[in-house]
Amino acid sequence: MKRKALVVLLSCAVGLSVTPVYGKADLGREVLAENDGWAAYSTGTTGGSAAEENQVFTVTNRAELIKALGGDNSTNRENDSHKIIYVEGTIDINTDDSGKTLGRDDYKDPEFDFDQYLAAYSPEVWGYEKEVEGPLEDARKRSSGNQKKHIVINIGSNTTLIGKGDDAKIVGGAFLVKNVDNVIIRNIEFVAPLDYFPQWDPTDGDTGAWNSEYDGLTIENSTHVWVDHNTFGDGDTPDSSTGSYFGKEFQQHDGLLDVKNAADYVTISYNVFQDHDKTSIIGSSDSSKVDDGHLKVTLHHNYYKNVSQRLPRVRFGEVHVYNNLYEFNDASEYDFSYALGVGYKSKIYAENNMFVFDFEADKSRIINDYKGTSIYENNSYVVTPSRKGYVDLVQEFNANNELQLNENVGWTPTLRGKLDRAHSLIGLVKMKAGAGQLK
């Protein structure tokens, strides 16, 4: 008899409950290694690993997920009991407690009419000089609030949320880790939420823009968070599927994973970010005083595939970006804009990353400046159809821009594992990153 089966039989014989086992170890009880990025700082990150057996759950739908998190989505962030939550199969957040699928009409305020909204705020009628206001905008906000109340999922302290097996998926949820400590999220495919009620802002740029609200995962004013071996993307609803109005794309997706409002000690590792525009922003705004001195984040061994920008874009934070693989296809509808965004007072330390283009990309655009002055960068390996090799990205930027970046970021990372050679990442990261690859 195999040892695994024997353990289960013996446990049942003596009346013990059996914790789910996947492979050689119970992955729900795993904790972050002691040197694995900023989330290992101080107390480290253990999530719900110390959970009693009555606080270990397997969930298959939204109602079960909310119950496991504490039972009341509006207060679940206050539930700091140690808990392990296994996600099994696909969970659609846009469902009610009976399992009925919810859509735009279910969230819509009775006084909101989209055709009337378009007629009232078209540039020919409203112009571009001021933000929209009035009864229709108020009704849109109420509609948006109805959706927000249902799809934003609060996660409390001392929680491990982990996919069971290799096919765990959550569709349409906007997960919020806010004002908490010690959270682990692993081995789940997250399909980005679709904002049914984006706002038209005629003052955004010269000709206005549609702006959506929800991120797949937001880490806000929280500490010790480990996001590992997940897959984030737009799924079956790419931006091209949502149409355009007023000559602007009807943008229904926001970010995939954002870190803001003084969040600290976050490690983001071995994830896949794919088929999306605005991927990850670290920092709330240039004027956010609470972010200064915080936003200590590590991103390593992530696979960025056909994403446009914010990989990441950083304000304020001491952010270590190493051993990530970036791959861009000219046929993708998500056109490459830039990878590393140097924002206000940001202190990015980037090393041993790989950038692969199937077109002749402008290497000076891999870094973009957003009122920042400094980024340390070393051993970046760039592949194009005509050339492959190590490139000094700061030098490329400075040679093609009037603004000159320096590499004096004022800190050196100490919490990291093995630093892999950049040219080896195309095999290593593709093989290991993403949901279903956690072994």
C-alpha positions in Angstrom: 0.0 0.0 0.0 1.3 3.5 -0.8 2.4 5.6 2.1 -0.1 8.4 1.4 -3.1 6.0 1.4 -1.8 4.3 4.5 -1.7 7.6 6.4 -5.2 8.4 5.4 -6.5 5.0 6.5 -4.8 5.2 9.9 -6.0 8.7 10.5 -9.6 7.7 9.8 -9.3 4.7 12.0 -8.5 6.7 15.0 -11.1 9.4 14.3 -8.8 12.2 13.2 -9.8 14.7 10.5 -7.6 14.6 7.5 -6.1 17.9 6.2 -6.1 18.0 2.4 -2.8 16.9 0.9 -1.6 17.8 -2.5 1.7 16.1 -3.6 4.2 15.6 -0.8 3.1 18.4 1.5 0.0 20.3 2.5 0.6 23.5 0.5 -2.0 25.4 2.6 0.4 25.1 5.6 3.4 26.4 3.7 4.9 29.7 4.8 7.2 32.2 3.1 10.9 31.3 3.2 12.8 33.5 5.6 14.7 35.4 2.9 12.1 35.6 0.1 11.7 39.3 -0.5 10.2 42.1 1.5 7.3 39.9 2.9 10.0 38.0 4.9 11.0 41.1 6.8 10.6 41.1 10.6 7.9 38.5 11.6 7.7 37.0 8.1 4.5 35.9 6.4 2.8 32.7 7.5 -0.8 33.4 6.5 -3.3 30.9 8.0 -0.7 28.1 8.4 -1.5 27.8 12.2 -5.2 27.2 11.6 -7.0 24.7 13.7 -8.8 22.0 11.7 -12.2 23.6 12.2 -10.7 26.7 10.4 -9.7 24.8 7.3 -12.3 25.2 4.5 -12.8 24.0 0.9 -15.1 26.4 -1.1 -16.7 26.0 -4.5 -18.9 29.1 -4.9 -19.1 32.7 -3.8 -21.4 32.0 -0.8 -19.0 29.4 0.6 -16.0 31.7 0.1 -17.7 34.6 1.9 -18.7 32.3 4.8 -15.1 30.9 5.1 -13.7 34.4 5.2 -15.9 35.3 8.1 -19.5 35.3 6.9 -20.2 39.0 6.3 -18.3 40.4 3.3 -18.6 44.0 4.7 -16.7 43.0 7.9 -14.6 40.0 6.8 -11.4 42.1 7.0 -12.0 42.2 10.8 -11.8 38.4 11.0 -8.2 37.8 12.1 -8.6 34.1 13.0 -6.0 31.8 11.4 -7.7 30.2 8.5 -6.9 28.2 5.3 -9.3 28.4 2.5 -8.9 26.0 -0.5 -10.6 27.1 -3.7 -11.9 24.1 -5.8 -12.9 24.5 -9.4 -14.3 27.8 -10.7 -16.0 30.4 -8.6 -18.0 33.2 -10.3 -18.2 36.2 -8.1 -21.1 37.6 -10.2 -23.6 35.1 -8.7 -26.0 35.4 -5.8 -26.4 33.0 -2.9 -28.6 30.7 -4.9 -26.1 30.4 -7.7 -27.9 32.7 -10.1 -25.6 34.6 -12.5 -25.7 38.3 -12.1 -25.1 40.9 -14.8 -25.3 44.5 -15.6 -29.1 44.7 -15.3 -29.0 43.2 -11.8 -26.8 46.0 -10.5 -28.3 48.9 -12.5 -30.1 51.6 -10.6 -33.6 52.1 -11.9 -32.9 55.6 -12.9 -29.8 54.8 -14.9 -30.1 54.6 -18.7 -26.9 54.2 -20.7 -28.3 55.6 -23.9 -29.5 58.7 -22.1 -26.1 58.9 -20.4 -24.4 58.9 -23.8 -26.7 61.6 -25.1 -26.3 63.8 -22.1 -22.5 63.7 -21.8 -21.5 63.5 -25.5 -18.7 65.9 -26.3 -21.0 67.8 -28.7 -23.4 68.5 -25.8 -21.2 68.5 -22.7 -17.8 69.5 -24.1 -14.4 68.8 -22.5 -14.1 71.6 -20.0 -15.6 70.0 -16.8 -16.3 66.6 -15.3 -19.8 65.1 -15.8 -22.4 65.7 -13.1 -26.2 65.6 -12.7 -28.9 63.0 -12.2 -27.6 60.5 -14.7 -24.1 60.6 -13.3 -25.6 60.1 -9.8 -27.6 57.1 -11.1 -24.4 55.7 -12.6 -22.6 56.1 -9.3 -25.4 54.2 -7.5 -25.3 51.4 -10.0 -21.5 51.2 -9.6 -22.0 51.1 -5.8 -24.4 48.1 -6.2 -21.8 46.2 -8.2 -19.0 47.2 -5.8 -20.8 45.9 -2.8 -21.1 42.5 -4.4 -17.8 41.9 -6.1 -15.3 43.5 -3.7 -14.2 40.6 -1.5 -12.5 41.5 1.8 -9.7 39.3 3.2 -8.8 39.4 6.8 -5.5 38.9 8.6 -3.8 35.5 9.1 -5.4 34.0 6.0 -4.2 31.6 3.4 -6.3 31.5 0.2 -5.0 28.8 -2.1 -6.2 26.9 -5.1 -6.8 23.2 -4.7 -5.2 21.2 -7.5 -4.3 22.8 -10.8 -7.6 24.3 -12.0 -8.8 26.7 -9.3 -10.2 29.9 -10.9 -12.1 32.9 -9.6 -13.9 35.1 -12.1 -15.0 38.7 -11.7 -13.8 39.3 -8.1 -12.1 42.5 -6.9 -10.1 41.2 -3.9 -9.2 43.7 -1.2 -6.4 43.2 1.4 -6.9 46.4 3.4 -5.8 47.3 7.0 -4.6 43.7 7.7 -1.5 41.7 8.3 -0.2 38.3 7.3 -2.0 37.1 4.1 -1.0 34.4 1.6 -2.7 34.1 -1.8 -1.5 31.2 -4.1 -2.3 28.9 -7.0 -5.4 30.6 -8.3 -6.3 32.0 -11.7 -7.9 35.4 -11.3 -10.0 36.7 -14.2 -10.2 40.4 -13.8 -13.5 42.0 -12.9 -15.5 43.8 -15.5 -16.8 47.2 -14.5 -20.3 47.4 -15.9 -20.6 51.2 -15.2 -17.3 53.0 -16.1 -17.3 56.7 -15.9 -16.9 59.1 -18.8 -14.3 61.8 -17.9 -14.1 64.5 -20.6 -11.2 66.2 -18.7 -8.9 63.1 -18.9 -6.4 64.1 -21.6 -7.3 66.3 -24.5 -10.3 64.3 -25.7 -11.6 62.5 -22.6 -11.5 58.8 -21.5 -13.6 56.1 -20.0 -12.3 55.0 -16.5 -13.1 51.8 -14.7 -12.8 51.1 -11.0 -11.9 47.6 -10.0 -8.6 45.8 -9.7 -8.2 42.1 -9.5 -6.3 42.4 -6.3 -5.5 45.5 -4.2 -3.2 45.5 -1.2 -3.8 48.6 0.8 -2.3 49.7 4.1 -1.5 46.1 4.9 1.7 44.3 5.8 3.3 40.9 5.2 1.5 39.7 2.1 2.7 36.9 -0.2 1.1 36.6 -3.7 2.6 33.5 -5.3 2.0 31.2 -8.3 -1.3 32.9 -9.5 -2.4 33.8 -13.0 -4.0 37.2 -13.6 -5.6 38.3 -16.9 -8.7 39.5 -18.7 -9.9 36.1 -19.7 -12.6 36.0 -22.3 -13.4 39.7 -22.1 -10.4 41.6 -23.7 -10.6 45.3 -24.0 -11.4 44.9 -27.7 -14.7 43.2 -26.8 -16.2 46.2 -25.0 -16.5 48.6 -28.0 -16.0 52.4 -28.0 -18.0 55.5 -27.4 -17.1 59.1 -28.2 -14.2 57.7 -30.1 -12.6 56.2 -27.0 -12.4 52.6 -25.9 -15.1 51.7 -23.4 -12.6 50.7 -20.7 -14.1 48.2 -18.3 -10.8 46.8 -16.8 -8.5 48.6 -14.4 -5.4 47.0 -12.8 -4.6 43.4 -12.1 -2.6 43.8 -8.9 -2.0 47.2 -7.2 -0.2 48.0 -3.9 -0.9 51.4 -2.3 -1.7 53.5 0.8 1.3 52.7 2.9 1.3 49.0 2.3 4.6 47.3 3.3 6.5 44.0 3.1 4.9 42.4 0.1 6.4 39.6 -2.1 4.9 38.9 -5.5 6.5 35.8 -7.0 6.0 33.3 -9.8 2.8 34.8 -11.1 1.6 35.1 -14.7 0.2 38.5 -15.8 -1.2 38.2 -19.2 -3.4 40.0 -21.9 -4.0 43.2 -20.0 -3.3 46.9 -20.3 -2.7 48.6 -16.9 -1.1 45.8 -15.0 0.4 46.9 -11.6 0.9 50.2 -10.0 2.7 50.7 -6.7 1.7 53.9 -4.9 -1.5 55.9 -4.7 -0.6 59.3 -6.1 2.2 61.7 -6.3 0.7 63.7 -3.5 0.1 60.7 -1.2 2.0 61.6 2.0 1.2 58.3 3.7 3.2 56.3 1.0 6.5 58.0 1.6 8.8 55.6 3.5 6.5 52.6 2.8 5.7 50.4 -0.2 8.5 47.9 0.3 7.7 45.3 -2.4 9.6 42.5 -4.1 8.6 41.1 -7.5 10.5 38.1 -8.8 10.1 35.2 -11.3 6.9 36.6 -12.6 5.9 36.1 -16.3 4.5 39.2 -18.0 3.0 38.1 -21.3 1.4 40.5 -23.8 0.7 43.3 -21.3 1.0 46.9 -22.1 2.3 48.9 -19.2 2.9 49.2 -15.4 5.2 46.2 -15.0 5.2 47.8 -12.4 4.9 51.6 -12.3 6.2 52.8 -8.9 5.8 55.9 -6.7 7.9 56.3 -3.5 8.5 52.6 -2.8 11.7 50.6 -2.4 10.8 48.0 -4.9 13.0 45.1 -5.9 12.3 43.8 -9.4 14.5 40.8 -10.3 14.4 37.6 -12.4 11.2 38.5 -14.2 10.4 37.5 -17.7 8.7 40.0 -20.1 7.4 38.7 -23.4 5.7 40.9 -26.1 4.0 39.8 -29.3 3.4 42.3 -32.1 0.1 40.5 -32.9 -1.3 41.0 -29.4 -4.1 43.6 -29.1 -2.3 44.9 -26.0 0.4 47.0 -27.6 3.7 47.4 -25.6 4.0 50.8 -24.0 6.7 50.4 -21.4 7.7 48.0 -18.6 9.3 49.9 -15.6 7.6 53.1 -14.7 9.9 55.4 -12.6 7.4 57.5 -10.7 7.7 60.3 -8.1 10.3 59.5 -5.4 10.4 55.8 -6.5 13.4 53.7 -5.7 13.3 50.7 -8.1 16.2 48.2 -7.9 15.9 46.1 -11.0 18.4 43.3 -11.8 18.6 40.2 -14.0 15.4 40.6 -15.9 14.7 39.3 -19.4 12.7 41.1 -22.1 11.7 39.2 -25.3 10.2 41.0 -28.3 9.1 39.4 -31.6 9.5 42.8 -33.2 12.2 45.4 -33.3 11.4 47.2 -30.1 12.8 50.5 -29.0 14.9 49.6 -26.0 14.8 53.1 -24.6 11.1 52.6 -24.0 11.5 49.7 -21.6 12.0 52.3 -18.9 9.6 55.2 -18.8 9.7 58.2 -16.5 6.8 59.6 -14.5 8.4 62.4 -12.5 11.0 60.0 -11.0 14.8 60.6 -11.0 16.4 57.3 -10.0 16.4 53.6 -10.9 19.1 51.0 -10.3 19.3 48.6 -13.2 21.7 45.8 -14.0 22.0 42.7 -16.2 18.9 43.2 -18.3 18.8 40.7 -21.2 16.9 41.9 -24.3 15.9 39.7 -27.2 14.7 41.1 -30.6 14.6 39.4 -34.0 17.9 41.0 -35.0 19.8 40.9 -31.7 20.0 39.4 -28.2 22.2 40.3 -25.4 22.7 42.3 -22.2 21.6 46.0 -22.4 22.1 48.9 -20.1 18.5 50.2 -19.9 19.3 53.4 -18.0 21.9 54.2 -20.6 19.4 53.5 -23.4 16.8 55.8 -21.8 19.3 58.6 -21.1 20.6 58.5 -24.7 17.2 59.1 -26.1 15.6 61.5 -23.6 16.4 65.0 -22.4 15.6 64.0 -18.8 18.5 62.0 -17.3 18.0 59.2 -14.8 20.6 58.3 -12.2 21.1 55.0 -10.4 21.4 56.3 -6.8 18.4 54.8 -5.2 19.9 54.8 -1.7 19.3 51.1 -0.8 20.4 47.6 -1.7 18.1 44.5 -1.3 19.2 41.9 1.2 16.1 39.7 1.3 16.2 37.5 -1.7 16.9 34.0 -2.8 19.1 32.8 -5.6 19.7 35.3 -8.3 19.3 33.5 -11.6 21.0 34.6 -14.8 18.7 36.7 -16.9 19.3 34.7 -20.2 18.0 31.5 -18.5 14.6 32.9 -17.5 12.7 32.1 -20.7 12.8 28.4 -19.8 12.8 28.7 -16.0 10.0 31.2 -15.5 7.7 29.7 -18.2 8.0 26.3 -16.6 7.3 27.4 -13.0 5.1 30.5 -13.0 1.4 30.7 -12.8 -1.6 28.9 -11.2 -1.4 25.1 -11.5 2.4 25.1 -11.4 2.8 24.9 -7.6 4.4 21.6 -6.8 
